[in-house]
């Protein structure tokens, strides 16, 4: 889906984040670089790459780059405490962790609880700089090591795993739920039908991408070459501004998100 979007609509904007504008050609290139860098560090079929990231370009790139390397993406809830994060990293067998400096306090404590911590890659958001401690290698440096012409492969079997998610753990430890390529693709196509998405929709990321892989919308938008508008924090003012500025056509979220918009004052 992404390969086709980059070939047919190379100059169309794929990702908006603050002042950043990333075309489909560049988005595809960066995802291939990430996949190449992951592969160079030993990531292959069924290897887990965890992500503790906000709704940023790096999270979108992880949704493509990890599967391109044959790996399985484990997008972890950024609101969890250190013990929960440590459990998921251990249980999921993460070999690499991509994390945002905003979440360094909890992540650093989680890493201390692991016997064999993963390689850590720090994403430093250039649009919304964070002050958390650096825990590993810089994300941009890591990506720069990758080959933009990396020859990624489709999964050998459509039932191969693409992602690993976890339940809330209300009846004990969180349970791992594996998504496969077939299911993710079908969900991606279904989103277009259920959401009445025409060509080139503009999706505002009010839904956390760590929640069920953002209902598979990170993959959906490549089908019809839509635009991802990243939103680091759910705030009424920022949402209304993004809708007006970018011509947002779709957004997702829990009812509380809609209540936040309805209850917002005139300012």
N, C-alpha and C positions, 0 to 999 in steps of 0.2 A: 504493500500500500504506500509506504513512504517512498520507495524507489520510484514508483510510477508518478507520484505527486511531484517529486523532484525533477523527473524527466519531462513531464507535461507542463508543469507550472513552476519552473525553476526560480523565477523572480517574484513569485507571490509570497507575501509575508506569512510565515508559518507561526512565528512566536513573537509576542510583544511582552516586554518586561521593563517597566519604567521607560527610559529613553532608548532601550535596546530594540532593534528590529532585526529579525533573523529570517532570511528567505528560505524557501524549501530546499534550494540547492545547498545552502550553507548548513541548514539543519541536518540534512542527510549526510553531508560531509562530516560534521561533528559527531554524529551518532556512529559513523563508521570508524572514526578515530578512537572513540571511546571503546568500541568493540575490539579494535585492534590492540589497544593498550591493555584491556582486560585479558585478551588471549595471550599477550606477551607475558602476563603475570600468572599464567597457568589456568585461567578460567576456560572451561570447556563444558561439554554437555552435562547438565544436571548439577553444576556447581552453583552455589548460592552467592549472590551479591546483594548485600543489604543496603538500604538507603534510609537515612533519617534526615529528610529534607522537607522544606516548605514547598509550596507550589511555585517552583522556580524553573528556569530552563534546564537546569541540571537534572531535575526530576523527570522532565519530559525526555531528555536524552537517555536517561537510565532505562526508561520504558522501551526504548528501541535498541540501544547499544548492548544491554545485557543479553537479550535474546539473540541478537546478531552474533554474539560470541558463543552461543549455545547455552548460556547460563540461565539461571532462574532468579528473577527479581523478588526480593523480600522488602517491600515498602513498609516501614515500621511507623506506627502512630507516634507522632512527635510529642504527644501530651503524656506519654507514659513515664513512669518513674524508672530509676536506674535498674532496679531488680527485674522489672518486666522486660526492659530492653535486653538485659543480659540473658534472660531466659530464652528469648526469641533468637538472639544471635547464636547461643549455644545449641538450642534445639534444631534450628534451621541449618546449622553447619556453615554459617557465613564465612567465606574465605576473604572477602573484601567488603569493607564498609565505607560508603560515601555519606558524609555527614556535613551538616551546616553548623557554622560556628555558634549560631544562636542556641543550639542544643548541646553545646560542649559540656556544661555542668553535669547533666544527666548521663550523657554518653561516656564521659571520662570515668564516672563512677561505675558504669556498667562494664567497661573494659577491664577495670580492676578486679571484677568478679569472675573473669574468664581465665581458664587455665591456658587456653591457646587463642589469644585475641587475634582478630583478622587484621589484615593490612588496612590502614585507615587513610582515606582520602578526604581532605577538607575542601568543601565548597565555600568560597568567599564571595558572597553576593556583591557584585560591583555597584548595583543600584541601591541596595539597602545594606550598607556595611554593618557587620555585627562585631561585638567586642569579645566574644567568647574565645577561650584558649584554642590555639592550633594543636591538633592531636596527631597529625600525620602529614602526608605529602599534599601539596597544593593541587587542586583539581585541574586547573588550566595547564599546569606543568605536566600532569599525568596525561591529559588528553593530547598535548603536543607531541608526546612520544608515539602516538598512534598514527597509522597509515590512513590517509583520507581515501585511498583506493582499496581499502581492505576488502578482500573477497569473502564476504559473509555467505553463509549457507542457510537455506531454508531448513526447517526441522525435518529429520528423516521420517518422522511419523507425526501426523497432525495431533495425536494424543500426547505428544511430548509436553513436559511441563514448561510453562512460560513464566509463571509467578507463584509465589508462596505468600499467603495472607494468614492472619491469625484472628481467631475469635476473641471476644472480650474477656474470656476466662471467668465468667460469673459462677461457674460450677467447678472451680479448680483452676489448674494452669490453662493458659490459652491453648486452643487446638489449632494445629496447622491445617490450612485448606489449600490444596494445590489447584491452580488453574492450568488448563492445557491450551495449546495454540488454537485448536478447533473451537473450543468454547469462547475464547477471547475474540476470535474472528467473528463468530456468529453474534456475539454480544455487540461487537463493534458495528456490524451491519444493521442489527436490530435497532440500535440507538438512532440511526438515521431515519428509520421508518417511524419509530415511536415518537421521536422528537420533531418529526416533520422538517427535517433538515434538507434544505436545497443545496445548490452548489455554493461553495465558499462561505459556510456559516462562520460566525465569530463567537467563540465560546469564552465566557469569563469564568475563571477558575475559583468559584466560591465553594466548590466541593473539594475537600482534601484529597489529593491524589493517593495518599496512603490508605484511603478507605476503598477497599475492593478495587484497587487500581483505578480510582476515579471513575468507577462504573464502566471502565474500559474506554472512556472518552479520549485518553491519550492516543489510542490507536484509531478510534473512530474518525477523527478529523482528517487523517491522511487519505481516507477513502474519497472525500469530496474536497480535498485541499482547503480545509478551513483554517482559521487563525485562532491560535491559543493566546488568550490574554491572561498572563500570570497575575496572581493576586496573593501577595505574601501573607496578609492578614485580612480577615473578614471584618471590615468596618463600613458602615452605611455610606459615609461620605466618599470613600474610595470606590465603592461599588457604583454609586450614581455617577461619579466622575468618569469612570471607565466606560460605562454604558453610553454616556453622551459623547465622549471623545473618540471611542473606537467603533461605534455602531454595533454594539453587542446584540446578537440575535438570540443567544441561548445562555442559560446558566443553570446550575443544579445546586441542590443543597437540602439540608434538613428544614423542617418547618420554622425552626428558630431563625434561620437566615432570612426567610420571608418576613417574619415578624420584626426582625431588626430593620428591614427596609420600610415596612409599613409604619413603624413607630418612630422613625427618625424625624427629627425636627426640621424646620425649613432651612436651617443652616447646613 
